Amino acid sequence: MQLPFPLPDVSIRRVDRARRAKEPVLNSSFWQVGAREFSMQVKDVGSFYAAEGHTVEYTPAENAQEAAVAVFLNGSVYGAILHQRKILPLHGSCFSVQGKGIMLCGESGAGKSSLTVAFCRNGATFLTDDVTPLTLTNEHPFLIARSDRVKLWDDSMTQLEISGDARYPLAVQEGKYYYPMPAALSDSHPLNIVFVMETGHTDRVQCRPLAGTEAFQTLRNQIYRWQYLVAMPEAEAGYMKQLAVISKTVAIYHVIRPENIQLEEMRKSLQEIIYGHD
C-alpha cells in the first residue's frame, strides 16, 4: 500500500534498507543532512531517505504502524524535500476567509490546528496544517495548499464537538488525533496575514503588529525544520531574500493567548482583526 505524501510528483518507495546521506554536514543519531540528501532513523518507527527533491525511500521498523510512518513522511521528510527544492516551508496552519489567506504559526500547543478548524467550521476554507510551503509571485507570497487533515489534541476535539468516530489516532503521540479536512480546490492562495501565537500568563488576548527587523526575525524563526539549513546555505540565502519581501508585504502580528481561553473566544478575537484588516 502506498502511503500518502503531499507532493504527487515525488517517487516514494518502500525498501528493505533505506539509504543514508553520504558525507552529511549535519550528522546526529537522528538526522543526517547534506545539501541534496537527507536521512533519518526513528526508533520503533523506521528509517527514511530523501534526495534531490524528488526521491523518498522508507523502511518501517518491525511491527511499526503505518500511521506512525506516515507522520514522519508528511513531516520531517516532507520538509527535507521542500528544502531540497528550495521551497520555503513555514511551521504554520492556514485557511482563507473573506478572500484573505491567514496563517497561524507558533510552537506545539499554541493552537494553530485547532483554531484553523474552528475558523473552517465557521465558514473559512481549509488550506494547510502544520507545514506550509510558500512561493513568491510578483513580489507577493502565495501558499501552496497540500493538506487534507489536521492534528488535534483530545481537549481541542472536545471543544470543537468532534465525535470519536470522526478521528483516528496519530499513533506517535498519545491524546493527539488526525481529523480529515476537505482539500482546497486550488493549490495556490495569496497570503495576507500571519499570526505568530504563544500562550502566556495573561487574562486577555494580546495582539500587536510587527514590522521591520522584528517582523523578519519572527518569520525566520517559523521556518519548518530550520535545523536542516546548516547543510543548505544556498537554500537559506534564498529564504532570507523571500522573508525580507514577505515581512514587508504581509501583515504580521504577535499574539499572546491566555492559558485557559476557550477556542471560540480566541477565534472571535482573531476574527475581529481579520475582518477589520484592509
VMD Tcl script that draws the C-alpha trace (Angstrom):
set ca {
  {0.00 0.00 0.00}
  {1.35 3.44 -1.00}
  {1.48 5.78 1.99}
  {0.19 9.33 1.40}
  {2.62 12.16 0.60}
  {1.74 15.82 -0.05}
  {3.62 16.11 -3.37}
  {2.34 13.83 -6.16}
  {5.49 14.16 -8.30}
  {7.76 12.60 -5.65}
  {8.83 8.97 -6.16}
  {8.19 7.07 -2.91}
  {9.42 3.51 -2.39}
  {9.31 1.09 0.49}
  {12.68 -0.67 0.54}
  {14.42 -3.33 2.62}
  {17.00 -0.82 3.81}
  {16.68 2.92 3.30}
  {19.90 4.64 2.32}
  {21.82 7.13 4.48}
  {23.03 10.51 3.32}
  {26.64 10.45 2.15}
  {29.06 12.90 3.79}
  {26.36 14.80 5.70}
  {27.10 18.25 7.09}
  {24.59 17.71 9.89}
  {25.21 14.28 11.40}
  {23.42 13.02 14.51}
  {21.91 9.79 15.75}
  {18.54 11.01 14.41}
  {19.23 13.12 11.28}
  {21.91 13.14 8.59}
  {21.61 16.11 6.24}
  {23.57 17.22 3.20}
  {22.79 19.81 0.55}
  {20.88 17.29 -1.62}
  {20.39 14.30 0.69}
  {18.55 13.63 3.94}
  {18.21 10.55 6.11}
  {16.53 9.88 9.45}
  {16.14 6.97 11.84}
  {13.21 6.89 14.27}
  {13.15 4.21 16.97}
  {10.25 1.79 16.62}
  {9.01 3.63 13.51}
  {11.55 3.25 10.70}
  {14.30 4.71 8.54}
  {13.82 7.37 5.88}
  {15.81 8.82 2.99}
  {15.11 11.78 0.69}
  {17.24 13.06 -2.19}
  {17.32 15.69 -4.93}
  {13.84 16.95 -4.12}
  {12.08 14.05 -5.82}
  {13.08 10.68 -4.31}
  {11.95 9.16 -1.00}
  {12.72 5.76 0.48}
  {11.46 4.34 3.75}
  {11.90 1.14 5.73}
  {9.35 0.56 8.50}
  {10.57 -0.88 11.79}
  {9.25 -4.29 12.79}
  {5.63 -4.01 13.93}
  {5.56 -0.27 13.15}
  {2.10 1.14 12.46}
  {1.60 2.64 9.01}
  {0.06 5.72 10.64}
  {3.28 6.33 12.58}
  {5.40 6.01 9.43}
  {3.06 8.43 7.63}
  {3.51 11.05 10.37}
  {7.24 11.29 9.64}
  {6.82 11.09 5.86}
  {4.39 14.01 5.99}
  {6.51 15.95 8.47}
  {10.31 15.76 8.58}
  {10.71 14.02 5.20}
  {8.28 16.42 3.51}
  {10.27 19.31 4.99}
  {13.50 17.86 3.62}
  {12.05 17.55 0.11}
  {10.82 21.16 0.22}
  {14.23 22.42 1.37}
  {15.94 20.42 -1.38}
  {13.63 22.13 -3.88}
  {14.37 25.49 -2.24}
  {10.67 25.98 -1.49}
  {10.31 27.91 1.76}
  {8.27 25.95 4.35}
  {6.87 27.71 7.41}
  {5.62 25.96 10.53}
  {2.02 27.08 10.32}
  {-1.58 26.18 9.53}
  {-3.64 28.19 7.05}
  {-7.18 29.00 5.99}
  {-8.88 31.51 3.72}
  {-11.69 33.81 4.86}
  {-13.21 36.89 3.21}
  {-10.70 36.49 0.38}
  {-7.73 36.69 2.75}
  {-5.13 33.99 3.29}
  {-4.42 33.58 7.01}
  {-1.51 31.72 8.58}
  {-1.34 30.71 12.25}
  {2.20 30.00 13.47}
  {3.66 29.03 16.83}
  {5.07 26.14 18.82}
  {3.14 22.96 19.54}
  {0.20 23.77 21.80}
  {-0.19 27.35 20.60}
  {-3.46 26.44 18.87}
  {-2.56 26.53 15.16}
  {-4.55 23.50 14.08}
  {-7.48 23.79 16.49}
  {-8.10 27.45 15.62}
  {-7.84 26.64 11.91}
  {-10.58 24.03 12.33}
  {-12.64 26.47 14.43}
  {-12.50 29.04 11.63}
  {-13.33 26.43 9.00}
  {-16.38 25.34 10.99}
  {-17.48 28.97 10.80}
  {-17.23 29.46 7.04}
  {-13.49 29.62 6.29}
  {-11.78 27.40 3.69}
  {-9.14 24.97 4.93}
  {-5.74 25.23 3.21}
  {-2.85 23.67 5.19}
  {-1.87 22.18 8.53}
  {1.49 22.31 10.30}
  {3.70 22.67 7.19}
  {3.00 25.49 4.73}
  {5.14 25.86 1.59}
  {5.43 29.42 0.22}
  {6.39 30.86 -3.15}
  {6.70 34.44 -4.41}
  {4.90 35.74 -7.50}
  {5.33 39.39 -8.47}
  {6.76 40.13 -5.02}
  {3.74 38.71 -3.20}
  {3.70 35.43 -1.25}
  {1.42 32.57 -2.17}
  {0.94 29.48 -0.04}
  {0.68 26.02 -1.54}
  {-2.29 24.07 -0.20}
  {-1.31 20.41 0.15}
  {-3.21 19.17 3.23}
  {-6.30 17.04 3.75}
  {-6.14 16.54 7.54}
  {-5.21 18.29 10.77}
  {-3.62 17.12 14.01}
  {-5.71 17.87 17.10}
  {-5.36 17.23 20.81}
  {-8.19 15.47 22.64}
  {-9.29 18.58 24.55}
  {-9.47 20.61 21.33}
  {-11.70 17.98 19.74}
  {-13.96 18.15 22.78}
  {-14.28 21.94 22.44}
  {-14.92 21.59 18.71}
  {-17.56 18.93 19.44}
  {-15.89 16.43 17.12}
  {-17.03 12.88 17.81}
  {-14.65 9.98 18.27}
  {-15.93 8.39 15.05}
  {-14.57 11.32 13.02}
  {-10.97 10.96 14.15}
  {-8.17 8.43 14.16}
  {-5.12 8.19 16.48}
  {-1.88 9.86 15.49}
  {-0.01 6.71 16.65}
  {3.10 8.54 17.86}
  {1.53 10.97 20.35}
  {-0.99 9.74 22.89}
  {-4.03 12.01 23.11}
  {-3.48 13.51 19.65}
  {-5.52 12.62 16.59}
  {-5.84 13.18 12.87}
  {-9.09 14.77 11.73}
  {-9.88 14.75 7.98}
  {-10.49 18.10 6.27}
  {-11.65 18.89 2.71}
  {-8.66 19.58 0.48}
  {-8.56 23.02 -1.14}
  {-9.85 23.17 -4.71}
  {-6.76 25.04 -5.94}
  {-3.09 24.80 -4.99}
  {-2.05 28.45 -4.77}
  {-3.54 31.07 -2.46}
  {-2.31 34.59 -1.55}
  {-1.01 35.08 1.98}
  {-2.24 38.27 3.66}
  {-1.98 37.92 7.44}
  {0.31 35.93 9.75}
  {-0.44 35.46 13.45}
  {2.52 34.17 15.47}
  {0.99 32.83 18.65}
  {2.19 31.82 22.07}
  {0.50 31.02 25.37}
  {1.22 33.34 28.28}
  {0.22 34.38 31.80}
  {-2.35 36.96 30.80}
  {-6.08 37.42 31.35}
  {-6.80 38.74 27.86}
  {-5.65 38.22 24.29}
  {-2.71 40.48 23.48}
  {-2.02 41.24 19.84}
  {0.47 43.71 18.37}
  {1.65 44.29 14.80}
  {5.27 43.62 13.90}
  {7.38 45.48 11.37}
  {10.94 45.80 10.11}
  {13.66 43.64 11.63}
  {11.33 42.25 14.28}
  {8.86 41.03 11.66}
  {11.67 39.49 9.61}
  {13.25 37.71 12.59}
  {9.88 36.43 13.81}
  {9.17 34.89 10.40}
  {12.67 33.44 10.23}
  {12.01 31.61 13.49}
  {8.98 29.94 11.89}
  {10.93 28.12 9.14}
  {9.97 24.46 9.32}
  {12.92 22.21 10.21}
  {15.31 25.15 10.12}
  {17.99 22.83 11.52}
  {18.45 21.32 8.06}
  {19.68 24.65 6.70}
  {23.08 24.17 8.33}
  {23.73 21.89 5.35}
  {21.87 24.05 2.82}
  {23.44 27.53 2.72}
  {22.18 28.23 -0.81}
  {18.59 27.48 0.14}
  {18.92 29.53 3.32}
  {20.23 32.55 1.40}
  {17.25 32.38 -0.93}
  {14.86 32.12 2.01}
  {16.29 35.23 3.63}
  {15.53 37.24 0.49}
  {12.00 35.85 0.37}
  {11.38 36.57 4.05}
  {12.54 40.15 3.57}
  {9.83 40.58 0.92}
  {7.17 38.76 2.93}
  {7.84 40.79 6.08}
  {7.13 43.96 4.09}
  {4.07 42.81 2.12}
  {2.16 40.73 4.71}
  {0.57 41.90 7.96}
  {2.37 40.10 10.82}
  {1.06 40.02 14.38}
  {2.48 38.64 17.61}
  {-0.32 37.14 19.70}
  {-0.26 36.06 23.34}
  {-3.27 33.96 24.30}
  {-4.38 33.24 27.87}
  {-3.62 29.72 29.03}
  {-7.23 28.72 29.64}
  {-9.04 30.66 26.92}
  {-11.72 28.73 25.06}
  {-11.28 28.16 21.32}
  {-14.39 30.08 20.34}
  {-13.38 33.13 22.34}
  {-9.89 33.04 20.81}
  {-11.34 32.62 17.33}
  {-13.55 35.67 17.78}
  {-10.57 37.75 18.96}
  {-8.60 36.93 15.82}
  {-11.68 37.33 13.64}
  {-12.05 40.94 14.74}
  {-8.54 41.68 13.48}
  {-9.03 39.76 10.24}
  {-12.35 41.39 9.41}
  {-11.03 44.84 10.23}
  {-7.97 44.42 8.03}
  {-7.93 46.15 4.64}
}
mol new
graphics top color blue
foreach p $ca { graphics top sphere $p radius 0.5 }
foreach p [lrange $ca 0 end-1] q [lrange $ca 1 end] { graphics top cylinder $p $q radius 0.2 }
display resetview
